[in-house]
Amino acid sequence: MIWQRVALMLVAAGMVLVIFITGRHWGERSSVTAFRVTSPPVGWLQITGSVRHHGIYSLSDIKMTNDVIQMAVPLCAIKLDQASLETVLKKQGAVRLDIACPAGRTRGLTTIEPLSGHQRLVLLGTLSVNSSTVDELCLVPGIGPVMAQRIVRHRQNNGDFRRFEDLLQIEGIAEKKLALLKAFLTI
């Protein structure tokens, strides 16, 4: 009886060893059996206020903002100005939506505003040179308060920048600095 158990254990160990050795060759990567394809987010939506699930949600499509808002579970019915939200989202890339549910009202109130420059820089990795304030531009390595003021003043006097090379018109920005700024700014 003990010999039968030992023999059975040896046969099982041998089978496991054979399967292990022949099943996968050393140094070979295993093939992926299941995977998920993700595309980079088109924007970020921070939802605050009268909701169950506060947070920052990534958007793979701008049209899915209503679905994301429902995931946050608002504590009252709201009417969202979708066009305004999409406009700010396209321009800034990251938006804060605050939902307030005042007592005695049938619908909640919503406030739409861009995220702070710090948050946009962390989430997006870049800031828009055409819509950032002086303080936000100062967050970019290589841009101080004086340079940021020059950029904003040039933008106010001449309109939005259309190409990165337009930044060369700013005093203090040469080719080398422009190459550095391209990593942190978008047009």
C-alpha positions, -999 to 999 in steps of 0.1 A, spaced: 0 0 0 28 24 8 47 13 -23 16 20 -44 14 56 -30 51 61 -36 49 47 -71 19 70 -79 37 100 -65 68 92 -87 46 88 -118 28 122 -110 61 140 -104 75 125 -136 45 138 -156 48 172 -141 85 173 -150 79 162 -186 51 188 -190 73 215 -175 103 208 -196 85 203 -230 58 229 -224 80 259 -225 115 264 -238 140 283 -216 144 320 -225 112 320 -246 85 345 -236 51 331 -231 25 342 -255 -3 365 -244 -36 347 -241 -57 377 -233 -50 414 -236 -67 448 -236 -60 475 -261 -61 509 -246 -58 541 -264 -45 573 -247 -73 593 -231 -87 623 -250 -92 641 -218 -97 641 -181 -128 649 -161 -126 656 -124 -160 653 -107 -166 669 -73 -194 681 -51 -226 662 -45 -216 628 -59 -209 594 -43 -177 588 -61 -154 619 -64 -124 615 -86 -106 621 -118 -119 600 -147 -101 594 -180 -122 599 -211 -114 577 -242 -141 597 -261 -155 632 -254 -190 619 -260 -188 596 -230 -189 624 -204 -225 616 -195 -216 579 -188 -187 590 -166 -209 614 -147 -234 585 -140 -205 564 -128 -198 591 -102 -234 588 -90 -248 623 -86 -269 628 -56 -295 648 -75 -307 652 -111 -286 676 -132 -289 692 -165 -255 694 -181 -245 719 -207 -227 693 -229 -216 718 -255 -199 740 -229 -182 710 -213 -169 697 -246 -156 731 -256 -136 735 -224 -124 699 -226 -112 702 -262 -94 735 -254 -78 725 -221 -78 687 -221 -88 685 -184 -120 698 -168 -134 700 -133 -172 695 -130 -186 705 -97 -222 693 -89 -242 711 -62 -276 699 -49 -292 729 -31 -322 721 -9 -356 730 -24 -345 727 -60 -355 700 -84 -323 700 -104 -287 704 -92 -264 731 -104 -232 724 -123 -200 744 -126 -175 737 -154 -140 750 -153 -105 739 -164 -84 720 -140 -55 740 -124 -23 743 -143 -6 719 -119 -32 692 -124 -32 696 -162 6 694 -163 5 662 -142 -24 645 -161 -16 657 -197 21 662 -194 17 695 -213 1 729 -211 -15 749 -240 6 779 -248 -25 796 -262 -47 793 -231 -24 791 -201 -20 820 -177 12 836 -166 12 815 -134 5 783 -152 33 790 -178 57 795 -149 52 758 -140 70 748 -172 108 742 -169 127 770 -186 99 796 -182 101 821 -154 77 850 -146 93 874 -171 92 849 -200 57 839 -191 46 875 -192 62 880 -226 44 850 -240 10 861 -227 16 897 -239 26 885 -274 -5 862 -275 -28 891 -265 -12 915 -290 -9 891 -320 -34 863 -314 -29 826 -307 4 809 -317 -1 787 -347 32 769 -348 60 763 -322 83 784 -344 62 815 -336 76 813 -301 110 823 -315 95 859 -318 96 860 -280 127 877 -265 148 850 -247 135 820 -267 160 806 -292 162 772 -310 177 754 -280 150 767 -255 123 760 -281 134 724 -283 131 721 -245 97 738 -244 82 715 -270 82 687 -244 59 707 -221 38 729 -243 11 724 -270 -2 748 -295 
